[in-house]
Amino acid sequence: MPADPMATVRKQLDLRVAEIRNARSLSAAALYAQIDGIREFAATNGLAALELLARTSSQRALLPGRRVAVHSCLDRMMDALDSHSPAESTAILAAVAVRLH
């Protein structure tokens, strides 16, 4: 068993994010499904900030300009994993919004 109980969760998230980043041509629906998988994973593990970011990311996956938007969201996934307060969640979403505008 790993010394850090979050090590397994962190590794799973790393794998899922890398899979999305390495995909060459995903349709909007496929991208949505992969990110929604991260949302479900976060919900199952009680990671509220990550779940919120993944929900926002999956919605952006269906919009024009999705590649830039989704990659901006993916850049903040580890921050969301380490987030422990609603204020931190808001700051992460704000950072994504600022980057996109």
C-alpha positions as CSV (number, residue, x, y, z in Angstrom):
1,M,0.0,0.0,0.0
2,P,1.4,3.4,-0.9
3,A,2.5,5.7,1.9
4,D,0.3,8.5,0.4
5,P,-3.3,7.4,0.3
6,M,-3.9,9.8,-2.6
7,A,-1.0,8.3,-4.7
8,T,-3.4,5.9,-6.4
9,V,-5.9,8.6,-7.2
10,R,-3.2,10.9,-8.4
11,K,-1.8,8.2,-10.7
12,Q,-5.2,7.4,-12.1
13,L,-5.8,11.1,-12.8
14,D,-2.4,11.4,-14.5
15,L,-3.2,8.5,-16.7
16,R,-6.6,9.8,-17.7
17,V,-5.3,13.3,-18.4
18,A,-2.4,11.9,-20.5
19,E,-4.8,9.8,-22.5
20,I,-6.8,12.9,-23.4
21,R,-3.7,15.0,-24.2
22,N,-2.2,12.2,-26.4
23,A,-5.4,11.6,-28.4
24,R,-4.9,13.0,-31.9
25,S,-8.5,13.3,-33.2
26,L,-11.3,13.0,-30.7
27,S,-14.8,14.0,-31.6
28,A,-16.6,16.5,-29.4
29,A,-18.7,13.6,-28.0
30,A,-15.7,11.4,-27.4
31,L,-13.8,14.2,-25.6
32,Y,-16.9,14.9,-23.5
33,A,-17.2,11.2,-22.6
34,Q,-13.5,11.0,-21.5
35,I,-13.7,14.1,-19.4
36,D,-17.0,13.1,-17.9
37,G,-15.2,9.9,-16.9
38,I,-12.9,12.1,-14.9
39,R,-15.9,13.8,-13.3
40,E,-17.4,10.5,-12.3
41,F,-14.0,9.4,-10.9
42,A,-13.8,12.6,-8.9
43,A,-17.3,12.2,-7.6
44,T,-16.6,8.6,-6.5
45,N,-13.5,9.7,-4.6
46,G,-15.2,12.7,-3.0
47,L,-13.0,15.3,-4.8
48,A,-15.4,18.2,-5.1
49,A,-13.1,20.7,-6.8
50,L,-11.9,18.2,-9.3
51,E,-15.5,17.2,-10.0
52,L,-16.4,20.8,-10.6
53,L,-13.5,21.5,-12.9
54,A,-14.2,18.2,-14.9
55,R,-17.9,19.2,-15.2
56,T,-16.9,22.6,-16.6
57,S,-14.3,21.0,-18.9
58,S,-16.8,18.4,-20.3
59,Q,-19.2,21.2,-21.1
60,R,-16.4,23.1,-22.9
61,A,-15.6,20.0,-24.8
62,L,-18.9,20.4,-26.7
63,L,-18.3,24.1,-27.7
64,P,-16.3,25.6,-30.6
65,G,-12.7,26.1,-29.6
66,R,-12.8,23.0,-27.4
67,R,-9.2,21.9,-27.9
68,V,-7.8,25.1,-26.3
69,A,-10.4,25.2,-23.6
70,V,-10.0,21.6,-22.6
71,H,-6.3,21.8,-22.5
72,S,-6.5,24.9,-20.3
73,C,-8.8,22.9,-18.0
74,L,-6.5,19.9,-18.0
75,D,-3.6,22.1,-17.0
76,R,-5.5,22.8,-13.7
77,M,-6.6,19.2,-12.9
78,M,-3.8,18.6,-10.4
79,D,-4.5,21.9,-8.7
80,A,-8.1,20.8,-8.3
81,L,-7.0,17.5,-6.9
82,D,-5.1,19.3,-4.2
83,S,-7.8,21.8,-3.5
84,H,-9.7,21.6,-0.2
85,S,-12.0,24.6,-0.1
86,P,-14.7,26.3,-2.2
87,A,-12.5,29.4,-2.4
88,E,-9.7,27.3,-4.0
89,S,-12.3,25.8,-6.5
90,T,-13.4,29.3,-7.5
91,A,-9.8,30.4,-7.9
92,I,-9.1,27.4,-10.2
93,L,-12.1,28.1,-12.4
94,A,-11.2,31.8,-12.5
95,A,-7.7,30.9,-13.6
96,V,-9.1,28.9,-16.5
97,A,-11.5,31.7,-17.4
98,V,-8.7,34.3,-17.5
99,R,-6.6,32.1,-19.6
100,L,-9.3,31.6,-22.1
101,H,-10.2,35.3,-22.5
